[in-house]
Amino acid sequence: MLEALRRLVEAESFSSDPGGLERCALVLRDLGREILGSPLELRGKVLRWERPGDRPVLVLCHYDTVWPTGTLARFPFEVRDGVARGPGVFDMKAGIVQALYAIRNSSAPVTLLLTHDEERGSPESQEAIEREALASRAALVLEPASEGGAVKLARKGVAHWKVEVKGRAAHAGLEPQKGVNAALELARQVERIAALGDPAAGTTVTVTMLGAGSAENVVPEEAWCRVDARMWTREEAERLERVFSDLGPLTEGAHLSVSGGMNRGPMEREASQGLFERLRALGYDLPAAEVGGGSDGNFTAALGVPTLDGLGAVGGGAHARDEHVLVDEMPARAEMVARLIDDLAEDA
């Protein structure tokens, strides 16, 4: 398992580097041959492997990382005192290795899907994920575990919007009154947008980027901001979609346009509870967590497919220089997933 993990981590696969993704996909194809007995099938940049049967279990992973190509030179893969470190080791290349060994050690019908763009919101792979999920009895997502090895029973939905303002330019010194200040309109909108969050419901709405203006002596004609929103429930997602679709200008003469929307809906606890109880019945007394970040499990849960997330590596430091995996946990987590796959197949 460690040798497979080393090969995967050293095949850097930054989401925005097509060449790196291709090289990592080839490593994964070979690992499939070595561990599962036949290579993973490469469809574009998505990798797939199946053990045929009626309504298989879907095992879902992604092989892209947030680490730019070349990071390995400064942050090399290493194993010391039972801890593996390196870019992408925790999120989620150790989970991929565990998935391969879990499938090898199970006997039930299963589909393995490895995607290449999860860290970018899965714009290209969402259709494949949903297609496989609809043909499956359950989706097991080998994203990293939460603290203490906790599986993830709920994830917030994720939405992104871009708000653009069109005003009218004018000379800032000679006749500013003839302008319509897009920056001022945007400032008013930012306050309005920030107030859309609901702490009691766990809904956050955050303006994350903004810009305006073309020169320091010109009334800004254009301004824009980007918004990140997270929510626990479909009701909150629908509320925010209504509000953003109805946004209008607050300044006379300004024009407002809004683009974007939901990237992935919430993964609500009801999608995971049954699988979690099944895992506990197999003797795994694991803690459970609810987290703010989204994953591809949000897509499968939104389709009504039973989904359990956080079944992957135990460690910490996702997306940070402290990214690490507890090596001794890897075989045990792989065995746990294998048992859950076989147990699910008994419902046939």
Protein Blocks (a to p, Z undefined) as FASTA:
>chain_A
ZZmmmmmmmmgcbfklmklmmmmmmmmmmmmmmmnopacddehjaccdddedehiadddd
dfbdfbdghjlmmmccddeehiacdehklmomkmmmmmmmmmmmpcbdcdddddfklmno
pmmmmmmmmmmmmmpcbdcdfbdcdehhiacfbdcdddddddddddddddfklmmmlpcc
fklmmmmmmmmmmmmpcfknopacddfbdcedjbfkbccfbdcdddddddfbfklmmmmm
mmmmmpccfbehiacddedddfbdcddfklmmmmmmmmmmnopacdddddfbdcfklmmm
mnopacdehklccdehehiakbccdfklmmmmmmmmmmmmmmmmmmZZ
